Amino acid sequence: MSFAIYLTGVAIFLGGLVYGAILLNVPHQWIFVGAIILLGLSIITGVKVTRQKDPTS
């Protein structure tokens, strides 16, 4: 799986969560904080998942 595909999925997922939080009238600062935290965790996870193994020689 490529990193770009992974981040596209994360962006769609995060957009849905933000939209749902807006519909639930969650304060905007908490939506922003949650989105930044989830984005950071997603990038860390995406790098770990899509990293190529070093060839053993």
DAGI-V11561 format. One line per field, one symbol per residue. burial: I if it has 9 or more other ideal C-beta (glycine too) atoms within 8 Angstrom, else O. A space follows every 10 residues. Layout:
burial->???
//
This chain:
burial->OOOOOIIOOI OOOIOOIIOO IIOOOOOOOI IOOIIOOIIO OIIOOIIOOI OOOOOOO
//
